[in-house]
Amino acid sequence: MTEVTLTPLSRLRLKACLRVSTAGQVDGYGLPAQRKDVKRWARVNGVRLPESHIVEDKAVSGTEDERPELTKLLIELAAGDIDGILFPNMDRIARELTVQEATLSVIWAHGGRAFTADRGEIEQDDPSDPMRTFVRQVMGAAAQLERGLIVKRLRDGRKTKGEKGGYAYGAPQYGWEATKDNELGELDTEQAGRARAKELRTEGLSYAAIGQKLEEEGFKTKRGGTTWHKATVARLLDDEYRQRTNETNTRIRQQKKEAAKRTRAQRVLGKVT
């Protein structure tokens, strides 16, 4: 078997890719810390890494679908303009194992090399050493599990607080607002709207008719609008309806999330062809 001579680290043209999700960063590993780690690794290994060679992906939506800076680096690598990509750690490649593996496959398919500041080079799969792939994927799966547990603990904490009557998260129900102390405080104008809607309901008016009366009398919705839809009134007056709607919306969001996961790896693979 012919040995492949690798280019020394000091001669590699590398760029670093940092990633942070401003909507869901829960591990405290922000951009300053990531930048410090990749620069330290480059200095220790004699790799030239100027500021212009460090890019940042800020996933405002919290998803992996839009990684413009990583996409640019993959295109540069495919064109032969750089030799590899440096990441702070495996988690910064992507949150999900499938996307991690897809990204690495793109890098290797174009003859590039991948590195992390905490573990060095991520070695390519070798048919004669299946443990190499196994260990990498197990570590990725473990990291994904850890992140999932962190998110679950946060969600469970919010749920427990909500069950005790406290304000947990999300938009407060019509009639209340979140205070500076993260508690619920009443809004007089909305409380008046609630009282009027209940009064109209006792008079036998339908949800649609109540909405029309609220509009005529100048009551505004939670978002400041003047149009009261039948469903909006139903959510205001019917706790069971509100719960069913919330459950349906949660189920729809989960279905969309699962669909996105199934296509995410293909999105990465399709970035560079």
SVG drawing of the C-alpha trace seen along z (x, -y; Angstrom):
<svg xmlns="http://www.w3.org/2000/svg" viewBox="-77 -52 83 56">
<polyline fill="none" stroke="black" stroke-width="0.4" points="0.0,0.0 1.5,-3.3 1.9,-5.8 0.5,-9.3 2.8,-12.1 0.9,-14.8 1.8,-18.4 3.4,-19.7 1.0,-21.8 3.2,-24.9 2.7,-24.9 -1.0,-24.4 -3.4,-27.1 -6.1,-26.8 -9.1,-28.9 -11.0,-28.6 -14.8,-28.5 -16.5,-29.4 -20.2,-28.9 -22.7,-30.2 -26.5,-30.1 -27.7,-33.3 -31.2,-31.8 -30.2,-28.7 -26.6,-28.9 -26.7,-26.9 -23.2,-25.7 -21.5,-29.0 -18.9,-28.4 -19.2,-31.7 -17.3,-33.3 -14.5,-35.0 -13.7,-31.6 -13.7,-29.8 -11.5,-32.4 -9.0,-32.2 -8.9,-28.4 -8.3,-28.3 -5.6,-31.0 -3.9,-29.1 -3.9,-25.9 -2.5,-27.7 0.2,-29.3 1.3,-26.0 1.3,-24.2 3.0,-26.9 0.0,-27.5 -0.5,-31.0 -4.0,-32.1 -4.6,-35.9 -7.9,-37.4 -9.0,-37.4 -8.8,-33.6 -11.3,-33.3 -14.9,-33.4 -18.1,-33.3 -21.4,-31.6 -24.1,-33.2 -27.2,-31.0 -29.8,-33.5 -32.5,-31.0 -30.8,-28.3 -30.8,-26.0 -28.1,-24.5 -29.8,-25.2 -28.0,-28.5 -24.2,-28.3 -23.0,-30.9 -19.5,-31.1 -18.9,-27.4 -20.4,-27.1 -17.9,-29.7 -15.0,-27.7 -16.2,-24.5 -16.3,-26.2 -12.8,-27.6 -11.5,-24.2 -13.1,-22.6 -11.4,-25.2 -8.1,-24.5 -7.7,-27.9 -7.3,-26.4 -6.0,-23.1 -8.4,-22.6 -10.7,-23.9 -10.1,-24.4 -13.0,-24.2 -13.0,-25.0 -14.3,-21.5 -16.5,-18.8 -19.6,-20.4 -18.9,-23.6 -19.0,-21.7 -22.7,-21.1 -25.0,-20.3 -26.2,-17.0 -24.1,-14.0 -25.5,-13.5 -24.5,-17.1 -21.0,-16.6 -20.4,-13.5 -21.8,-15.1 -19.5,-18.1 -16.4,-16.0 -17.2,-13.9 -17.3,-17.0 -14.0,-18.2 -12.3,-14.8 -13.9,-14.3 -12.1,-17.4 -8.8,-16.3 -9.0,-18.7 -8.2,-18.2 -10.2,-18.9 -8.9,-20.0 -10.4,-20.9 -8.6,-23.0 -9.1,-20.6 -8.1,-17.3 -6.1,-18.2 -6.6,-16.5 -9.8,-14.5 -8.4,-11.6 -10.3,-10.3 -12.1,-7.0 -9.8,-4.0 -11.3,-0.6 -8.5,1.1 -9.3,-0.8 -13.1,-0.8 -12.6,-1.8 -11.5,-5.2 -14.9,-5.9 -16.7,-4.3 -14.9,-6.3 -15.6,-9.6 -19.2,-8.9 -19.8,-7.7 -18.2,-10.9 -20.4,-12.9 -23.5,-11.1 -22.5,-11.5 -22.1,-15.3 -25.5,-15.4 -27.1,-13.5 -25.5,-15.9 -26.8,-19.0 -30.3,-17.3 -30.2,-16.7 -29.2,-20.3 -32.1,-21.6 -34.5,-19.1 -33.4,-20.3 -34.1,-23.9 -37.5,-22.9 -38.4,-20.8 -37.5,-23.7 -39.7,-26.1 -42.5,-23.6 -42.3,-23.1 -42.3,-26.8 -45.3,-27.2 -47.2,-24.5 -46.5,-26.3 -48.2,-29.4 -45.0,-31.3 -44.1,-32.8 -41.9,-30.3 -41.3,-31.5 -42.9,-32.6 -45.5,-35.3 -47.7,-35.8 -51.4,-35.1 -53.7,-38.1 -54.1,-40.2 -50.6,-39.9 -47.0,-40.9 -43.6,-39.7 -42.0,-42.0 -38.3,-42.8 -38.1,-40.1 -39.4,-37.5 -42.8,-37.3 -46.3,-38.0 -47.9,-41.4 -51.4,-42.4 -52.1,-44.8 -55.1,-47.0 -56.1,-47.5 -55.9,-43.8 -57.7,-42.8 -60.5,-45.1 -60.6,-43.4 -60.8,-40.0 -63.6,-41.1 -65.5,-42.5 -65.1,-39.3 -66.4,-37.2 -69.3,-39.5 -70.3,-39.2 -69.9,-35.4 -72.4,-35.3 -74.8,-37.2 -74.7,-34.3 -72.6,-35.9 -70.5,-33.6 -66.7,-34.0 -67.0,-35.7 -69.6,-38.2 -67.5,-38.8 -64.5,-39.6 -66.6,-42.1 -67.8,-43.8 -64.2,-44.1 -63.1,-45.6 -66.0,-48.1 -65.2,-49.1 -61.5,-49.7 -59.9,-46.8 -56.6,-45.7 -55.2,-42.2 -52.0,-41.0 -49.9,-42.2 -51.6,-45.5 -53.8,-44.7 -57.4,-45.8 -58.7,-42.6 -60.1,-39.9 -60.3,-36.6 -62.7,-33.9 -59.8,-31.7 -58.2,-34.5 -61.3,-35.0 -61.6,-31.2 -58.1,-31.1 -58.9,-33.9 -62.0,-32.4 -61.7,-28.6 -58.8,-27.1 -59.3,-23.7 -59.3,-25.2 -56.1,-27.0 -54.5,-23.9 -55.5,-21.9 -54.2,-24.6 -50.9,-24.8 -50.5,-21.0 -51.3,-21.0 -48.8,-23.8 -46.1,-21.9 -46.8,-18.8 -46.5,-20.7 -43.3,-22.3 -41.8,-18.9 -42.8,-17.4 -41.2,-20.2 -38.1,-19.8 -37.8,-16.1 -38.3,-16.8 -35.5,-19.3 -33.2,-16.9 -33.8,-14.3 -32.7,-16.8 -30.1,-18.7 -27.2,-16.4 -28.2,-16.5 -28.2,-20.3 -24.5,-20.2 -23.6,-17.6 -25.3,-19.7 -23.4,-22.9 -20.3,-21.8 -20.5,-19.5"/>
</svg>
